[in-house]
Amino acid sequence: MDKKSVARNYRFLAIMLGAMILGAIVGWVAPDFGNSISFLGTVFINMMFCIVVPLVFASIAGAVANMKSRKRAGKIMGITIATFVVTGAIAAVIMFVLVKIFPPVLTAWTELPSEEMGEYATLTQMIVNFFTAEDFVGLLSRRAMLPLIVFSLLFGFAVNLNGGSETMVGKFLEDLTNVMLKFVQIVTYYAPIAFFAIFADLVATYGSQVTVTYGRALLLYYPLCFIYIFTAWPLFAWFGGGKSGVKTMFRHIARPAIVSLGTCSSVATIPTNMEVAAETGISKDVSDMVLPLGATMHMDGSCFSCVLKIAFVWGVFGREMSFSSLIPVVLVAVLSSVGMSGVPGGGYIGEYIICSIFFPEQMTVAFPILVAIGNLVDPPATMINSAGDYVVSYIVSRFVDGKDWLQKALSGKN
């Protein structure tokens, strides 16, 4: 990993952050101009809204339809996914408690009538609305993200049962996914201009509240990530590897952590994770399953950011995050971070899930705020996600190879 590769991987993130900062300065110095260019941001948001429905449908349905094997069971797979969900839920609960104690937004940016925010539906209505739409046309709305995901999964299974990748529909879904990814790539080139305009308008409208609240959010998120590394990871390593687990984990964790920060990519960290897993003595079949899956499904850092995003936007709209919302917030964090992270364009899809469930009437305001927070916290989130894959392999090894797997591996080396 040389300096050029690091610069290349962080280039677009740096451009995005630079555009946001420059836009904030312009909005502060020339508020009238900042308000006048808000349409440049609206163009980007509307383009992304148009992309999301076909992207979600094609990517999810295509992935399921073209699976080579229908066997979903297996001890390693089941334990791995369960561990990802549990650790993601733990991360979400930790962040939920912290944003209650240390709210990222102290005063609302704007006053909205309470009825605009919407009231919680009954439990049965929530279940129906989460997973189904009234008709097919309802699935095409950006506000029906979860029903669209359920429909896409079932459609993909139906295609798989009908022949999968050998059918015309299976091939069409794969091609459509690739086309939509190219579409996202084209629109993303415009993103720096859009976020320059969005932040110019935000600062022009709401003033210093914007920069102060983003600063509070980062002040909460960054220290949490490093505290998590030195508290949760040792606990996971101890649970998975016994008394030698913590020491062994810390002896090897630096390499994947540095690579993940340098590349800002979970996938790019897989080879290093494989190396340290082999050096630790983790069974090859465990590492071959856990680490690639972890690159797309183990997202504790993203669960942190998801809860932070929800609390942030609620604060922007003057709404308090109450403990009554704990279960839906944690469920959405796990679904959008763990369940959707392996889907192409999953980051944006996660933002849409958050918007469609919690901010359906304020999407145009909420979406760029959510994306901006995602950009600001991406490096430490990637480190938690990627290097944490190696730590999770300890837990899976305990259930697959027994409690004393690490002691046997260490004694074998000696």
DAHUQUI-V782877 format. One record per pair of residues at least 4 apart in sequence whose C-alpha atoms are under 6 Angstrom apart, sorted by the first residue. I is the first residue (numbers start at 1). J is the second residue. D is the distance in Angstrom with one decimal. If there is no record, write none. Layout:
i->(I	I)
j->(J	J)
d->(D	D)
This chain:
i->(6	6	7	9	14	16	19	19	19	20	20	20	23	23	23	24	24	24	26	26	27	27	27	27	27	27	28	28	31	34	34	34	35	37	38	38	38	40	40	41	41	41	52	54	55	55	56	57	57	58	58	58	59	59	60	61	61	61	61	62	62	62	64	64	65	65	65	65	65	65	66	66	76	79	84	84	88	88	88	91	91	92	92	92	95	98	99	104	104	104	104	105	105	105	108	108	108	108	109	121	121	126	128	130	131	131	132	133	139	139	143	145	151	152	159	160	163	164	165	172	184	195	199	200	202	203	209	218	224	228	229	234	234	237	237	237	238	238	238	238	240	240	240	241	241	241	245	249	256	256	256	256	257	257	259	260	260	260	260	261	261	264	266	266	267	273	277	278	281	284	286	287	290	291	293	294	294	296	296	297	297	298	299	299	299	300	301	301	301	302	302	302	303	303	305	306	308	309	314	315	332	333	334	335	336	336	337	340	341	352	354	355	355	355	356	359	362	363	368	374	378	382	383	384	393	397	398	398	401	408)
j->(262	263	11	263	18	192	23	192	196	195	196	199	196	199	200	199	200	203	30	200	31	34	200	201	203	204	203	204	204	200	201	204	201	197	197	198	201	194	197	194	197	198	56	58	59	180	60	61	152	62	173	177	63	177	152	65	152	153	156	66	173	174	156	157	156	157	159	160	164	170	164	165	80	83	88	298	300	303	334	300	304	303	304	330	304	102	103	213	216	217	312	213	312	315	315	316	317	318	316	125	126	130	132	146	146	147	147	138	144	148	356	353	155	156	164	164	167	170	170	176	188	199	203	204	206	207	213	222	228	232	233	238	246	241	245	246	242	243	245	246	394	395	398	245	394	406	249	253	260	272	273	387	383	387	263	264	265	269	383	379	383	379	295	386	295	390	282	282	409	288	290	291	294	389	297	298	389	341	342	338	341	385	337	338	385	385	381	384	385	306	337	381	333	337	309	333	312	370	319	319	336	337	338	339	340	350	341	346	346	356	358	359	360	363	360	363	366	367	372	378	382	386	387	388	397	401	402	403	405	412)
d->(5.3	5.8	5.7	5.6	5.9	5.2	5.9	5.6	4.8	5.7	5.1	5.7	4.3	5.1	4.3	5.1	4.9	5.6	5.6	5.7	4.7	4.6	3.9	6.0	5.1	4.4	5.9	5.7	4.3	4.5	4.6	5.7	4.7	5.7	5.4	5.8	5.6	5.5	6.0	4.2	5.5	5.1	6.0	5.9	5.9	5.7	6.0	5.8	5.2	5.5	5.2	5.2	6.0	5.2	5.9	5.9	4.7	5.5	4.0	6.0	4.9	5.5	4.8	5.9	4.3	5.7	5.2	4.2	5.0	5.9	5.0	4.6	5.9	6.0	5.9	5.2	4.7	5.9	5.9	5.7	5.9	5.2	5.5	5.6	5.6	5.8	4.6	5.9	5.3	4.9	5.8	5.3	6.0	5.0	5.7	4.6	5.4	4.5	5.0	5.8	5.7	5.8	5.7	5.7	5.6	4.3	4.6	5.5	5.7	5.5	4.5	5.9	6.0	6.0	5.3	3.7	5.7	5.6	4.8	5.9	5.9	6.0	6.0	6.0	5.8	4.5	5.9	5.9	6.0	5.1	5.3	5.9	5.1	5.6	4.9	5.3	4.7	6.0	4.9	5.5	4.6	4.0	5.2	4.2	5.8	5.6	5.9	5.8	6.0	5.7	5.9	5.2	5.6	5.1	6.0	5.3	5.8	5.6	5.2	5.9	5.8	5.9	4.9	4.9	5.4	5.9	5.4	5.8	5.1	5.8	5.9	5.6	5.7	5.8	5.8	4.5	5.4	5.6	4.5	4.7	5.9	5.8	5.8	5.6	4.8	5.7	4.2	5.2	5.5	6.0	5.6	5.9	5.2	5.8	6.0	5.5	5.9	5.7	4.9	5.4	5.8	5.8	5.2	4.6	5.1	4.6	5.4	5.5	4.9	5.9	5.9	4.6	5.6	5.8	4.7	5.9	5.9	5.6	6.0	5.8	6.0	5.8	5.7	5.5	5.9	5.4	4.8	4.9	5.7	6.0)
